[in-house]
């Protein structure tokens, strides 16, 4: 994703932070939690890799563009610094596949233990408390289903990188946004026009279905079991999870057993469902976090959620929230 879409110029500090070793590690941690290594058709024509570093730079750029506040932008830049390899797949490994928050508690530790980052923060008079929790800045992050810089970036990022939507169309949607007070009196990104809000919501719902698809859930659980087993047998350590995906894959491939398992994983091209558990193959019944966005738009009668404006979109959101994951899934 071209960050010029998000802002014309960023402060030097953001560029300097993006070049620290801790942030550069994220160049080899993908946004798709390891599922992009599979042979699932959606990735055939995708513009990969789409890394956590690209995402982090994008979030920082969006926050800077809309707030002009360096502390908020730095918090956005560093929000994924503690993301392990394969990202939310490790939440699946930790049996936290619904909230997907088990890997977020190391952010402060990574910042405070980085000489490069701490040096840059000290030079700019920024304290760790100001930037270690981006949740406190509503433009950077807020509660579902509100629109934040984080959700905006991965939605538009996937729109371009996976769904091959042209950058000109993405910029057209992005340029319609500004910051308004929402129904809770909190700053939130808001669309000036209903049509752009509708267009964005259709993209985001496509993303929502992608993230809870049988393919995504199966692949993340399958990979989680591989990593869990590899850690149990000493092929990979917990510390290795905070290196890079290339490093961990190399370690897996040095073991005959896990090289075979990794090969089987990357060959998966289709997933099916069953009412009953199949005992002759890897078969799981697993749910997932339902991520969705219900953005604000300006109307003649004030700022409203798009679901209040468009009954068709409200129905689509309701249908998404009603999805039932009570079935077994397996590779075919």
Order of alpha helices (4+ residues) and beta strands (2+ residues): alpha-alpha-alpha-alpha-alpha-alpha-alpha-alpha-alpha-alpha-beta-beta-alpha-alpha-alpha-alpha-beta-beta-beta-beta-alpha-alpha-beta
